[in-house]
Amino acid sequence: MTDTARARKLADRIRVVVAETLQRRIKDPRLGYVTITDTRVTGDLREATVFYTVYGDDEERAASAAALESAKGVLRSEVGRQTGVRFTPSLAFVADALPDNARTIDDLLAKARASDEQVRKTATDAQYAGDADPYRKPADDEDASDLDDAPDAAAGPDAAAGPDDAAGKAAGSDEDGSTQA
């Protein structure tokens, strides 16, 4: 088993070597604006996958893929010469899906913005279904407590005194609780 840190370092070095070699040595007219985005090496350091993007349409992408396949031997020998590893990894070129994913995300974000704008327009013309502010406020609670504390006018003057006071006055008791005859 090899160290993953070593594989990561080798992958970074391969990415740099391939990019520099494509820029300086490979003079294929089919090769368009190629950008090496990432490189991954297997754990045994025998195979390297090089991810790339091409600026242009589908025809230019296909031409660049063919140019990379034809230059694979030159690129592998340059990687072996500059890295100094015992076994030079074989190279596989894969078109990176990053631009397509970014385009899809941009389209989804544009749809979300349009939906948000439609909701915003609908909300500006909308009316409340009930009160504008359906929540109770402390001022409302004070008004309700004032009504609870007021004596009931229909029950008479003794109703506010409480049930014990009304029974005591009817029996003729004093304030200390003794009864009078």
Steps between C-alpha positions, in 0.01 A plus 500: 500500500625844417447816692202710389706814556757368252226425245361851548843658450559291188157598365576869552837462328343314205240777462775764478718298262210422264383862497849636429566238232170575325584868502864478384560178307177378343427692180191313383257737321204297628593586856280792604491695824560207735518547875620220726267518801594197711706183508441187704739212547405149613637368829762283326623803296449307173217701341433872488174658391538853365186715497482784248260759365489650151368844417276475197221298344459122474704479179800670662466274805508189281804629307683580825421154640648342185811721528551401864468130412759534225739689730461251787837329434696826494324618816564172684872502412526861621322411826742208551802718429397783736357299790772238533272223625589135437187428298352781290122497540284454194295807415127510435337826394144569616296806407409674825127547558560810713389757238182303425421473871565871548271582206225279649536670839485843336178401319346376824597820680344708221175302535505553877553876455206517256280306743603728788420806291156360416432434870619851586262655244210292629577596861505874429142497367365260765265590786494342845237231550419623854638782709820662386659399833340184643718490814399621848684794643555589869254794468226254396572287811460804733161584352383141551622492866316827581176337390562193721561714814176705474209383724194356334227770517213252460594303814465799733730673752575189706621297202836680497556420868521128443291202608626483863415865572147465365430192714641668813280811465190290448561305823574824694859422601754752611832552343669275753269211409267504808128496428246745640150412598 
